[in-house]
Amino acid sequence: MKILITGVRGQLGCELVRILHDGQSEIGSIPDAYNHAEVVGTDVADLDITDAQAVDAFIKNGSFDLVINCAAMTNVDACEDHEDAAYQVNALGPRNLAQACQETGAKLVHVSTDYVFDGTTPKERIEDDTPDPRSAYGRTKLAGEQLVQKACKQSFIVRTAWLYGYVGKNFVKTMIRLAKEHGAIKVVDDQRGNPTSANDLAYEILQLAATDQYGIYHCTNKGICSWYDFACAIVDGAKIPCTKTPCTSGDLNRAAQRPAYSALRNKHLEDTIGDSMRPWQDALAMYLQRYNDQARDTPQA
Ligand SMILES: NC(=O)c1ccc[n+]([C@@H]2O[C@H](COP(=O)([O-])OP(=O)(O)OC[C@H]3O[C@@H](n4cnc5c(N)ncnc54)[C@H](OP(=O)(O)O)[C@@H]3O)[C@@H](O)[C@H]2O)c1
């Protein structure tokens, strides 16, 4: 099997490479279909997914069986300030990949977000619920989903949330750094969602991609909390003494509006291949244990 991972230097891309190399993730072994898979990883410097011609040529010349798109503009406030640029990466880039996959017959996994929902009511969203994004990030990611589905029959859309991996920037690392540097953290307590380990997500993506049960899937670790609850679990789990102060979204002057309640339920996974995602507290505990080793060890595609 030959696999292309775009956005390979990001959090999820690195975990996919890691578990394809090791044959197993923190929550289980990956299917035998991936034994001896040839993995090609690209990031913006090698293959800019917004360049339709380059994407077309790369995928056609590469004879890939599976393409996993982890490339995205993920800075939510930067997307708000530069929606055209975000649309290029989050909508047209996936469309370019989808068109090439449709022509070559490669399967495509495209990763999306909980921010496609408005998050105005305290209800876990399932795949059949109607998206209504309130930010440029959410709008451009939703456009990407729609363009992928239109262009490529053999596609999986996998929506996830509040992602953290061993490589790259994320909320967990930021909280650890702030707590160590300042002995204090102040975190919003009025946005709730599902913290999700990139290693767990990578495992579930590979389970799914070994099937032909195409469609939209939600995939997050189990359980719901606020960013403040998550931050407390991080600094307590890392045993960093610090003062913890909850605040509201209104206290922060941020460009983009975030959903107040963006929790997802992995209903389609439950109904098809099964939902192996563990509670977020268990995933975080293992992450904190392994963090120092894994962060030094950047996997290579
Ligand atoms: N992070 C989260 O909390 C979160 C939550 C929900 C959903 N998601 C989704 O999950 C997926 C993976 O997220 P992640 O956290 O792993 O993202 P990430 O760490 O930001 O990685 C994205 C990678 O894509 C690269 N990239 C940007 N523009 C590109 C282009 N035009 N062509 C090729 N590569 C490009 C980035 O390079 P640069 O760094 O140089 O820009 C980066 O290496 C994304 O689809 C994201 O929308 C993430």
The ligand as an ORCA input file, in Angstrom:
! r2SCAN-3c Opt
* xyz 0 1
  N      -5.629     21.660     16.154
  C      -6.881     21.498     16.561
  O      -7.230     21.767     17.725
  C      -7.922     20.966     15.604
  C      -9.255     20.909     16.033
  C     -10.204     20.412     15.157
  C      -9.843     20.001     13.888
  N      -8.553     20.103     13.491
  C      -8.208     19.683     12.122
  O      -7.313     18.586     12.208
  C      -6.407     18.618     11.108
  C      -4.989     18.483     11.624
  O      -4.756     19.569     12.521
  P      -3.318     19.793     13.204
  O      -3.575     20.361     14.545
  O      -2.489     18.583     13.027
  O      -2.790     20.962     12.272
  P      -1.352     21.668     12.316
  O      -0.533     21.118     13.419
  O      -1.613     23.138     12.216
  O      -0.697     21.152     10.951
  C      -1.156     21.553      9.699
  C      -0.005     21.424      8.739
  O      -0.449     21.824      7.434
  C       0.541     22.654      6.869
  N       0.001     23.489      5.816
  C      -0.549     24.726      5.911
  N      -0.881     25.180      4.690
  C      -0.533     24.224      3.799
  C      -0.612     24.120      2.388
  N      -1.107     25.110      1.641
  N      -0.150     22.993      1.796
  C       0.377     21.989      2.536
  N       0.490     22.025      3.895
  C       0.033     23.138      4.510
  C       1.031     23.458      8.066
  O       2.238     24.110      7.772
  P       2.541     25.508      8.555
  O       2.586     25.173     10.006
  O       3.861     25.909      7.955
  O       1.408     26.423      8.199
  C       1.157     22.364      9.112
  O       2.381     21.678      9.016
  C      -6.726     19.907     10.345
  O      -7.568     19.614      9.279
  C      -7.467     20.756     11.357
  O      -8.354     21.664     10.731
  C      -7.574     20.557     14.322
*
